[in-house]
């Protein structure tokens, strides 16, 4: 969990990181979301202290959450924050900080907002952000604005179904895109290749990417398969959004030197209209792991301006 203070020019003034709590609040006799709200408040107070801010009412505060956040700040679903599902995180955090409100949004929406203001999507009217981590996060910029949808749940790109007979997803569905193009997907590919005797037993997903860089034939094949699924997902999104730019980020997305070009090549063949239409530019994000926290600060500014 990363917190930071953002200057008016987008410069990061200081930052502080704590582990994301995995606590069963109900089992401890506390309201759901208590541990998460406490951790967020701890980060905010530490960052404020480091920057000499004494009155938290004098600054905008925003929070990015890895899950489905309703427009009123209630966390509806988050696969990695089960103890906070259903909690009114906006109210819980605001109460702890002694203020009327904070801004809360999905972390991928926050990252897209940051990239649009300060990063690789600056000045772009129509863009998509795809974050490749353990799963897949996403956000759409439409007409220069981050699209949130009627409830705030737009951008769940990782749960586009690309294969109805595919493996089960933690969301409860089958064959979601993130089962084929994410950190978890790379892990599955490596595990299956090791079981088939195609890779050394000690191979990790990170080593698979290194082997692909060295043009190892099996690794190149597996990464190519990964990139085809990613391109297939992007092609589906292009049918909906027609972006001029697609940003790739996240822990896996940071391996853009080995992923971008195969994905670009596969995308041409998967796009409706193929070479008859201009393909979106495919580029890495510019702000890295700080993007979500930077965007959260911007969400806080927007919330304060209401």
MOTAQUI-V307673 format. One record per pair of residues at least 24 apart in sequence whose C-alpha atoms are under 10 Angstrom apart, sorted by the first residue. I is the first residue (numbers start at 1). J is the second residue. D is the distance in whole Angstrom. If there is no record, write none. Layout:
BEGIN
[[I | J | D] [I | J | D]]
END
This chain:
BEGIN
[[1 | 36 | 10] [1 | 39 | 8] [1 | 40 | 8] [1 | 43 | 8] [1 | 64 | 10] [1 | 65 | 10] [1 | 293 | 9] [2 | 40 | 9] [2 | 43 | 8] [2 | 44 | 10] [2 | 63 | 10] [2 | 64 | 10] [2 | 289 | 9] [2 | 290 | 8] [2 | 292 | 9] [2 | 293 | 7] [2 | 294 | 10] [3 | 40 | 8] [3 | 41 | 10] [3 | 42 | 10] [3 | 43 | 6] [3 | 44 | 7] [3 | 45 | 10] [3 | 46 | 9] [3 | 47 | 7] [3 | 48 | 10] [3 | 62 | 10] [3 | 63 | 9] [3 | 64 | 10] [3 | 290 | 9] [3 | 292 | 10] [3 | 293 | 6] [3 | 294 | 9] [3 | 296 | 9] [3 | 297 | 9] [4 | 43 | 8] [4 | 44 | 8] [4 | 46 | 9] [4 | 47 | 6] [4 | 48 | 9] [4 | 50 | 10] [4 | 51 | 10] [4 | 290 | 9] [4 | 293 | 7] [4 | 294 | 7] [4 | 296 | 9] [4 | 297 | 8] [5 | 44 | 9] [5 | 47 | 6] [5 | 48 | 7] [5 | 50 | 9] [5 | 51 | 8] [5 | 59 | 10] [5 | 60 | 10] [5 | 61 | 9] [5 | 293 | 9] [5 | 294 | 8] [5 | 297 | 8] [6 | 60 | 10] [6 | 293 | 9] [6 | 294 | 7] [6 | 295 | 10] [6 | 296 | 10] [6 | 297 | 7] [6 | 298 | 9] [7 | 297 | 10] [9 | 118 | 9] [10 | 114 | 9] [10 | 117 | 8] [10 | 118 | 7] [10 | 294 | 8] [10 | 295 | 10] [10 | 297 | 10] [10 | 298 | 9] [11 | 118 | 10] [11 | 294 | 9] [12 | 290 | 9] [12 | 293 | 10] [12 | 294 | 8] [13 | 47 | 9] [13 | 50 | 9] [13 | 51 | 7] [14 | 46 | 10] [14 | 47 | 7] [14 | 48 | 9] [14 | 50 | 7] [14 | 51 | 7] [15 | 43 | 9] [15 | 44 | 10] [15 | 46 | 9] [15 | 47 | 6] [15 | 48 | 10] [15 | 50 | 9] [15 | 51 | 10] [15 | 290 | 10] [15 | 293 | 9] [16 | 42 | 10] [16 | 43 | 6] [16 | 44 | 9] [16 | 45 | 10] [16 | 46 | 7] [16 | 47 | 6] [16 | 50 | 9] [17 | 42 | 10] [17 | 43 | 7] [17 | 46 | 10] [17 | 47 | 10] [18 | 42 | 9] [18 | 43 | 7] [20 | 80 | 9] [20 | 81 | 9] [21 | 80 | 10] [21 | 81 | 8] [21 | 83 | 9] [22 | 80 | 8] [22 | 81 | 7] [22 | 82 | 8] [22 | 83 | 7] [22 | 84 | 9] [23 | 81 | 9] [23 | 82 | 9] [23 | 83 | 6] [23 | 84 | 9] [24 | 81 | 10] [24 | 82 | 8] [24 | 83 | 5] [24 | 84 | 9] [25 | 82 | 10] [25 | 83 | 6] [25 | 84 | 8] [26 | 83 | 8] [26 | 84 | 10] [27 | 83 | 10] [31 | 83 | 9] [31 | 84 | 9] [31 | 87 | 8] [31 | 92 | 10] [32 | 82 | 9] [32 | 83 | 6] [32 | 84 | 5] [32 | 85 | 7] [32 | 86 | 7] [32 | 87 | 6] [32 | 88 | 9] [32 | 89 | 9] [32 | 92 | 10] [33 | 75 | 9] [33 | 81 | 9] [33 | 82 | 9] [33 | 83 | 6] [33 | 84 | 4] [33 | 85 | 7] [33 | 86 | 8] [33 | 87 | 5] [33 | 88 | 8] [33 | 89 | 7] [33 | 92 | 8] [33 | 93 | 9] [34 | 83 | 9] [34 | 84 | 7] [34 | 87 | 8] [34 | 88 | 10] [34 | 89 | 9] [34 | 92 | 7] [34 | 93 | 9] [35 | 83 | 8] [35 | 84 | 8] [36 | 81 | 8] [36 | 83 | 8] [36 | 84 | 7] [36 | 87 | 10] [36 | 89 | 8] [36 | 92 | 9] [36 | 93 | 9] [37 | 84 | 9] [37 | 87 | 10] [37 | 88 | 10] [37 | 89 | 7] [37 | 90 | 9] [37 | 91 | 9] [37 | 92 | 6] [37 | 93 | 5] [37 | 94 | 9] [37 | 95 | 9] [37 | 96 | 8] [37 | 97 | 10] [38 | 92 | 8] [38 | 93 | 7] [38 | 96 | 7] [38 | 97 | 10] [39 | 93 | 9] [40 | 89 | 10] [40 | 92 | 10] [40 | 93 | 7] [40 | 96 | 9] [40 | 97 | 10] [41 | 92 | 9] [41 | 93 | 6] [41 | 94 | 8] [41 | 95 | 9] [41 | 96 | 6] [41 | 97 | 6] [42 | 93 | 10] [42 | 96 | 9] [42 | 97 | 9] [44 | 93 | 10] [44 | 97 | 8] [45 | 97 | 8] [55 | 97 | 10] [55 | 98 | 10] [55 | 99 | 10] [56 | 97 | 7] [56 | 98 | 8] [56 | 99 | 8] [57 | 97 | 9] [57 | 98 | 8] [57 | 99 | 6] [57 | 100 | 9] [57 | 101 | 9] [57 | 304 | 10] [58 | 99 | 10] [59 | 297 | 10] [59 | 300 | 9] [59 | 301 | 8] [59 | 304 | 9] [60 | 101 | 9] [60 | 102 | 7] [60 | 103 | 8] [60 | 296 | 10] [60 | 297 | 7] [60 | 298 | 8] [60 | 299 | 9] [60 | 300 | 5] [60 | 301 | 5] [60 | 302 | 8] [60 | 303 | 8] [60 | 304 | 6] [60 | 305 | 9] [61 | 93 | 10] [61 | 94 | 9] [61 | 97 | 10] [61 | 99 | 10] [61 | 101 | 8] [61 | 102 | 5] [61 | 103 | 6] [61 | 104 | 9] [61 | 296 | 8] [61 | 297 | 6] [61 | 298 | 8] [61 | 299 | 8] [61 | 300 | 4] [61 | 301 | 7] [61 | 302 | 10] [61 | 303 | 8] [61 | 304 | 8] [62 | 90 | 9] [62 | 101 | 9] [62 | 102 | 6] [62 | 103 | 4] [62 | 104 | 6] [62 | 105 | 8] [62 | 110 | 9] [62 | 293 | 8] [62 | 294 | 9] [62 | 295 | 8] [62 | 296 | 5] [62 | 297 | 5] [62 | 298 | 7] [62 | 299 | 5] [62 | 300 | 4] [62 | 301 | 7] [62 | 302 | 9] [62 | 303 | 8] [62 | 304 | 9] [63 | 89 | 9] [63 | 90 | 9] [63 | 93 | 9] [63 | 102 | 8] [63 | 103 | 6] [63 | 104 | 5] [63 | 105 | 6] [63 | 106 | 8] [63 | 107 | 8] [63 | 110 | 9] [63 | 292 | 9] [63 | 293 | 7] [63 | 294 | 10] [63 | 295 | 9] [63 | 296 | 5] [63 | 297 | 7] [63 | 298 | 10] [63 | 299 | 8] [63 | 300 | 7] [64 | 103 | 9] [64 | 104 | 6] [64 | 105 | 5] [64 | 106 | 5] [64 | 107 | 4] [64 | 108 | 8] [64 | 109 | 8] [64 | 110 | 6] [64 | 111 | 9] [64 | 292 | 6] [64 | 293 | 7] [64 | 294 | 9] [64 | 295 | 8] [64 | 296 | 5] [64 | 297 | 9] [64 | 299 | 9] [64 | 300 | 10] [65 | 89 | 9] [65 | 104 | 7] [65 | 105 | 6] [65 | 106 | 5] [65 | 107 | 5] [65 | 108 | 8] [65 | 109 | 9] [65 | 110 | 9] [65 | 292 | 9] [65 | 293 | 10] [65 | 296 | 9] [66 | 105 | 9] [66 | 106 | 6] [66 | 107 | 5] [66 | 108 | 7] [66 | 109 | 10] [66 | 137 | 8] [66 | 292 | 10] [67 | 105 | 9] [67 | 106 | 6] [67 | 107 | 8] [67 | 108 | 9] [67 | 137 | 9] [67 | 153 | 9] [67 | 156 | 9] [68 | 105 | 8] [68 | 106 | 6] [68 | 107 | 9] [68 | 151 | 9] [68 | 152 | 7] [68 | 153 | 6] [68 | 154 | 9] [68 | 155 | 10] [68 | 156 | 8] [69 | 104 | 8] [69 | 105 | 6] [69 | 106 | 6] [69 | 107 | 9] [69 | 148 | 10] [69 | 151 | 8] [69 | 152 | 6] [69 | 153 | 7] [69 | 154 | 10] [70 | 104 | 9] [70 | 105 | 8] [70 | 106 | 9] [70 | 148 | 10] [70 | 149 | 10] [70 | 150 | 9] [70 | 151 | 6] [70 | 152 | 5] [70 | 153 | 7] [71 | 103 | 10] [71 | 104 | 8] [71 | 105 | 8] [71 | 106 | 10] [71 | 148 | 9] [71 | 149 | 9] [71 | 150 | 8] [71 | 151 | 6] [71 | 152 | 5] [71 | 153 | 9] [72 | 103 | 9] [72 | 104 | 8] [72 | 105 | 9] [72 | 151 | 9] [72 | 152 | 9] [73 | 101 | 10] [73 | 102 | 9] [73 | 103 | 8] [73 | 104 | 6] [73 | 105 | 7] [73 | 106 | 10] [73 | 152 | 9] [74 | 104 | 9] [74 | 105 | 10] [75 | 104 | 9] [75 | 105 | 9] [75 | 106 | 9] [76 | 153 | 9] [77 | 153 | 10] [77 | 171 | 9] [78 | 106 | 10] [78 | 171 | 9] [79 | 135 | 10] [79 | 170 | 7] [79 | 171 | 8] [100 | 304 | 10] [101 | 300 | 9] [101 | 303 | 8] [101 | 304 | 8] [102 | 297 | 10] [102 | 299 | 9] [102 | 300 | 6] [102 | 301 | 9] [102 | 302 | 10] [102 | 303 | 7] [102 | 304 | 8] [103 | 296 | 8] [103 | 297 | 8] [103 | 298 | 9] [103 | 299 | 6] [103 | 300 | 4] [103 | 301 | 8] [103 | 302 | 8] [103 | 303 | 5] [103 | 304 | 8] [104 | 296 | 7] [104 | 297 | 10] [104 | 299 | 7] [104 | 300 | 7] [104 | 303 | 9] [105 | 148 | 9] [105 | 152 | 8] [105 | 153 | 10] [105 | 292 | 10] [105 | 295 | 9] [105 | 296 | 7] [105 | 299 | 7] [105 | 300 | 9] [106 | 137 | 9] [106 | 138 | 9] [106 | 139 | 9] [106 | 148 | 9] [106 | 152 | 8] [106 | 153 | 8] [106 | 154 | 9] [106 | 155 | 9] [106 | 156 | 10] [106 | 292 | 9] [106 | 296 | 9] [107 | 137 | 8] [107 | 138 | 9] [107 | 139 | 9] [107 | 291 | 9] [107 | 292 | 5] [107 | 293 | 8] [107 | 295 | 8] [107 | 296 | 7] [108 | 136 | 10] [108 | 137 | 6] [108 | 138 | 6] [108 | 139 | 6] [108 | 140 | 9] [108 | 155 | 8] [108 | 156 | 9] [108 | 250 | 10] [108 | 291 | 9] [108 | 292 | 7] [108 | 295 | 9] [108 | 296 | 10] [109 | 137 | 9] [109 | 138 | 7] [109 | 139 | 5] [109 | 140 | 8] [109 | 141 | 9] [109 | 146 | 7] [109 | 147 | 8] [109 | 148 | 8] [109 | 152 | 10] [109 | 153 | 10] [109 | 154 | 9] [109 | 155 | 8] [109 | 291 | 10] [109 | 292 | 8] [109 | 295 | 8] [109 | 296 | 9] [109 | 299 | 9] [110 | 139 | 9] [110 | 146 | 9] [110 | 291 | 7] [110 | 292 | 5] [110 | 293 | 7] [110 | 294 | 7] [110 | 295 | 4] [110 | 296 | 5] [110 | 297 | 8] [110 | 298 | 8] [110 | 299 | 7] [111 | 137 | 10] [111 | 138 | 9] [111 | 139 | 8] [111 | 249 | 9] [111 | 285 | 9] [111 | 287 | 9] [111 | 288 | 9] [111 | 289 | 9] [111 | 290 | 8] [111 | 291 | 5] [111 | 292 | 4] [111 | 293 | 7] [111 | 294 | 7] [111 | 295 | 5] [111 | 296 | 8] [111 | 298 | 10] [112 | 138 | 8] [112 | 139 | 6] [112 | 140 | 7] [112 | 141 | 7] [112 | 145 | 10] [112 | 146 | 7] [112 | 147 | 10] [112 | 247 | 9] [112 | 285 | 9] [112 | 291 | 8] [112 | 292 | 8] [112 | 294 | 10] [112 | 295 | 7] [113 | 139 | 9] [113 | 140 | 10] [113 | 141 | 8] [113 | 144 | 9] [113 | 145 | 8] [113 | 146 | 7] [113 | 291 | 8] [113 | 292 | 8] [113 | 294 | 8] [113 | 295 | 5] [113 | 296 | 8] [113 | 297 | 10] [113 | 298 | 7] [113 | 299 | 8] [114 | 286 | 10] [114 | 287 | 8] [114 | 290 | 9] [114 | 291 | 6] [114 | 292 | 7] [114 | 293 | 8] [114 | 294 | 6] [114 | 295 | 4] [114 | 296 | 8] [114 | 297 | 9] [114 | 298 | 7] [114 | 299 | 9] [115 | 247 | 9] [115 | 285 | 7] [115 | 286 | 7] [115 | 287 | 7] [115 | 288 | 10] [115 | 291 | 7] [115 | 292 | 9] [115 | 294 | 9] [115 | 295 | 8] [116 | 141 | 8] [116 | 144 | 8] [116 | 145 | 9] [116 | 146 | 9] [116 | 295 | 9] [117 | 144 | 10] [117 | 294 | 10] [117 | 295 | 9] [117 | 298 | 9] [118 | 286 | 8] [118 | 287 | 8] [118 | 291 | 9] [118 | 294 | 9] [118 | 295 | 10] [119 | 285 | 7] [119 | 286 | 5] [119 | 287 | 6] [119 | 288 | 10] [119 | 291 | 9] [120 | 245 | 9] [120 | 246 | 10] [120 | 247 | 8] [120 | 283 | 8] [120 | 284 | 8] [120 | 285 | 6] [120 | 286 | 5] [120 | 287 | 8] [121 | 244 | 10] [121 | 245 | 8] [121 | 246 | 9] [121 | 247 | 8] [121 | 283 | 10] [121 | 285 | 8] [121 | 286 | 9] [124 | 243 | 9] [124 | 244 | 8] [124 | 245 | 8] [125 | 243 | 8] [125 | 244 | 8] [125 | 245 | 9] [126 | 241 | 8] [126 | 242 | 7] [126 | 243 | 5] [126 | 244 | 6] [126 | 245 | 7] [126 | 246 | 9] [126 | 280 | 10] [127 | 238 | 10] [127 | 241 | 8] [127 | 242 | 8] [127 | 243 | 5] [127 | 244 | 6] [127 | 245 | 5] [127 | 246 | 6] [127 | 247 | 8] [127 | 280 | 9] [127 | 281 | 9] [127 | 282 | 10] [128 | 155 | 9] [128 | 157 | 10] [128 | 234 | 9] [128 | 237 | 9] [128 | 238 | 9] [128 | 241 | 8] [128 | 242 | 9] [128 | 243 | 7] [128 | 244 | 9] [128 | 245 | 6] [128 | 246 | 5] [128 | 247 | 6] [128 | 248 | 9] [128 | 280 | 10] [128 | 282 | 10] [129 | 155 | 9] [129 | 157 | 10] [129 | 245 | 9] [129 | 246 | 6] [129 | 247 | 5] [129 | 248 | 6] [129 | 249 | 7] [129 | 283 | 10] [129 | 284 | 9] [129 | 285 | 8] [130 | 155 | 9] [130 | 156 | 10] [130 | 157 | 8] [130 | 158 | 9] [130 | 230 | 10] [130 | 234 | 9] [130 | 246 | 7] [130 | 247 | 6] [130 | 248 | 5] [130 | 249 | 6] [130 | 250 | 8] [130 | 253 | 8] [130 | 284 | 10] [130 | 285 | 9] [131 | 157 | 9] [131 | 158 | 9] [131 | 182 | 9] [131 | 247 | 8] [131 | 248 | 6] [131 | 249 | 5] [131 | 250 | 5] [131 | 251 | 8] [131 | 252 | 8] [131 | 253 | 7] [131 | 254 | 9] [131 | 284 | 10] [131 | 285 | 9] [132 | 158 | 9] [132 | 178 | 8] [132 | 181 | 7] [132 | 182 | 5] [132 | 183 | 7] [132 | 184 | 10] [132 | 230 | 10] [132 | 248 | 7] [132 | 249 | 6] [132 | 250 | 5] [132 | 251 | 6] [132 | 252 | 5] [132 | 253 | 5] [132 | 254 | 8] [132 | 255 | 10] [133 | 178 | 9] [133 | 181 | 9] [133 | 182 | 6] [133 | 183 | 5] [133 | 184 | 8] [133 | 185 | 10] [133 | 249 | 8] [133 | 250 | 5] [133 | 251 | 5] [133 | 252 | 6] [133 | 253 | 7] [133 | 254 | 10] [134 | 178 | 8] [134 | 179 | 10] [134 | 181 | 9] [134 | 182 | 6] [134 | 183 | 4] [134 | 184 | 5] [134 | 185 | 8] [134 | 186 | 9] [134 | 187 | 9] [134 | 250 | 9] [134 | 251 | 8] [134 | 252 | 8] [135 | 159 | 9] [135 | 169 | 10] [135 | 170 | 10] [135 | 177 | 9] [135 | 178 | 5] [135 | 179 | 8] [135 | 180 | 10] [135 | 181 | 8] [135 | 182 | 5] [135 | 183 | 6] [135 | 184 | 7] [135 | 185 | 8] [135 | 250 | 10] [135 | 252 | 10] [136 | 176 | 10] [136 | 177 | 8] [136 | 178 | 5] [136 | 179 | 9] [136 | 180 | 10] [136 | 181 | 8] [136 | 182 | 6] [136 | 183 | 9] [136 | 184 | 10] [136 | 249 | 10] [136 | 250 | 9] [136 | 252 | 10] [136 | 253 | 10] [137 | 178 | 9] [137 | 182 | 10] [137 | 249 | 9] [137 | 250 | 9] [138 | 247 | 10] [138 | 248 | 9] [138 | 249 | 10] [139 | 247 | 10] [140 | 237 | 10] [140 | 241 | 8] [140 | 243 | 9] [140 | 246 | 9] [141 | 241 | 9] [141 | 243 | 8] [141 | 245 | 10] [142 | 241 | 8] [142 | 242 | 9] [142 | 243 | 8] [157 | 233 | 8] [157 | 234 | 9] [157 | 236 | 10] [157 | 237 | 8] [158 | 182 | 9] [158 | 233 | 9] [159 | 233 | 10] [160 | 233 | 8] [160 | 236 | 9] [160 | 237 | 9] [161 | 233 | 9] [162 | 229 | 8] [162 | 232 | 8] [162 | 233 | 7] [162 | 236 | 9] [176 | 233 | 10] [177 | 229 | 7] [177 | 230 | 8] [177 | 232 | 9] [177 | 233 | 7] [177 | 234 | 10] [178 | 229 | 9] [178 | 230 | 9] [178 | 233 | 9] [179 | 229 | 10] [180 | 225 | 9] [180 | 226 | 6] [180 | 227 | 9] [180 | 228 | 9] [180 | 229 | 6] [180 | 230 | 8] [180 | 233 | 10] [181 | 223 | 10] [181 | 225 | 9] [181 | 226 | 6] [181 | 227 | 7] [181 | 228 | 9] [181 | 229 | 6] [181 | 230 | 5] [181 | 231 | 9] [181 | 232 | 10] [181 | 233 | 9] [181 | 252 | 9] [182 | 226 | 8] [182 | 229 | 10] [182 | 230 | 9] [182 | 250 | 9] [182 | 251 | 9] [182 | 252 | 7] [182 | 253 | 9] [183 | 250 | 10] [183 | 251 | 8] [183 | 252 | 6] [183 | 253 | 9] [184 | 252 | 10] [185 | 226 | 8] [186 | 222 | 9] [186 | 223 | 8] [186 | 226 | 8] [186 | 252 | 9] [189 | 219 | 10] [189 | 222 | 7] [189 | 223 | 9] [189 | 225 | 9] [189 | 226 | 9] [190 | 219 | 9] [190 | 222 | 8] [193 | 218 | 9] [193 | 219 | 9] [193 | 222 | 9] [205 | 252 | 9] [206 | 252 | 9] [206 | 255 | 9] [209 | 252 | 10] [209 | 255 | 8] [209 | 257 | 10] [209 | 258 | 7] [209 | 259 | 9] [210 | 255 | 10] [210 | 258 | 9] [212 | 258 | 7] [212 | 259 | 10] [213 | 257 | 8] [213 | 258 | 6] [213 | 259 | 10] [220 | 258 | 9] [220 | 262 | 10] [223 | 258 | 8] [223 | 259 | 7] [223 | 262 | 8] [223 | 263 | 10] [224 | 258 | 10] [224 | 259 | 8] [224 | 261 | 10] [224 | 262 | 6] [224 | 263 | 8] [224 | 266 | 9] [225 | 262 | 9] [225 | 263 | 10] [225 | 266 | 10] [226 | 259 | 9] [226 | 262 | 9] [226 | 263 | 9] [227 | 258 | 10] [227 | 259 | 6] [227 | 260 | 8] [227 | 261 | 9] [227 | 262 | 6] [227 | 263 | 5] [227 | 264 | 9] [227 | 265 | 9] [227 | 266 | 7] [227 | 267 | 9] [228 | 262 | 8] [228 | 263 | 6] [228 | 264 | 9] [228 | 265 | 9] [228 | 266 | 6] [228 | 267 | 8] [228 | 269 | 10] [228 | 270 | 9] [229 | 263 | 9] [229 | 266 | 9] [229 | 267 | 10] [229 | 270 | 10] [230 | 259 | 10] [230 | 262 | 10] [230 | 263 | 7] [230 | 264 | 10] [230 | 266 | 9] [230 | 267 | 8] [231 | 260 | 10] [231 | 262 | 9] [231 | 263 | 5] [231 | 264 | 7] [231 | 265 | 9] [231 | 266 | 6] [231 | 267 | 5] [231 | 268 | 9] [231 | 269 | 9] [231 | 270 | 7] [231 | 271 | 9] [232 | 263 | 9] [232 | 266 | 8] [232 | 267 | 7] [232 | 268 | 10] [232 | 269 | 9] [232 | 270 | 6] [232 | 271 | 8] [233 | 267 | 9] [233 | 270 | 9] [233 | 271 | 10] [234 | 263 | 9] [234 | 267 | 7] [234 | 270 | 9] [234 | 271 | 8] [234 | 280 | 10] [235 | 266 | 10] [235 | 267 | 6] [235 | 268 | 9] [235 | 269 | 9] [235 | 270 | 6] [235 | 271 | 5] [235 | 272 | 7] [235 | 274 | 10] [235 | 279 | 10] [235 | 280 | 10] [236 | 270 | 9] [236 | 271 | 8] [236 | 272 | 9] [237 | 271 | 10] [238 | 271 | 7] [238 | 272 | 8] [238 | 279 | 9] [238 | 280 | 8] [239 | 271 | 8] [239 | 272 | 7] [242 | 278 | 10] [242 | 279 | 9] [242 | 280 | 8] [243 | 278 | 10] [243 | 279 | 9] [243 | 280 | 6] [243 | 281 | 9] [244 | 278 | 8] [244 | 279 | 7] [244 | 280 | 4] [244 | 281 | 6] [244 | 282 | 9] [245 | 279 | 9] [245 | 280 | 5] [245 | 281 | 5] [245 | 282 | 6] [245 | 283 | 8] [246 | 279 | 10] [246 | 280 | 6] [246 | 281 | 6] [246 | 282 | 5] [246 | 283 | 6] [246 | 284 | 8] [246 | 285 | 9] [247 | 280 | 10] [247 | 281 | 8] [247 | 282 | 6] [247 | 283 | 5] [247 | 284 | 5] [247 | 285 | 5] [247 | 286 | 9] [248 | 282 | 7] [248 | 283 | 6] [248 | 284 | 5] [248 | 285 | 6] [248 | 286 | 10] [249 | 283 | 9] [249 | 284 | 6] [249 | 285 | 5] [249 | 286 | 9] [249 | 287 | 9] [249 | 288 | 7] [249 | 289 | 8] [249 | 291 | 9] [250 | 284 | 9] [250 | 285 | 9] [250 | 288 | 7] [250 | 289 | 7] [250 | 291 | 10] [251 | 288 | 9] [251 | 289 | 8] [253 | 283 | 10] [253 | 284 | 7] [253 | 285 | 9] [253 | 288 | 10] [254 | 284 | 7] [254 | 285 | 8] [254 | 288 | 8] [254 | 289 | 10] [255 | 284 | 9] [256 | 282 | 10] [256 | 283 | 8] [256 | 284 | 6] [256 | 285 | 10] [257 | 284 | 9] [260 | 284 | 8]]
END
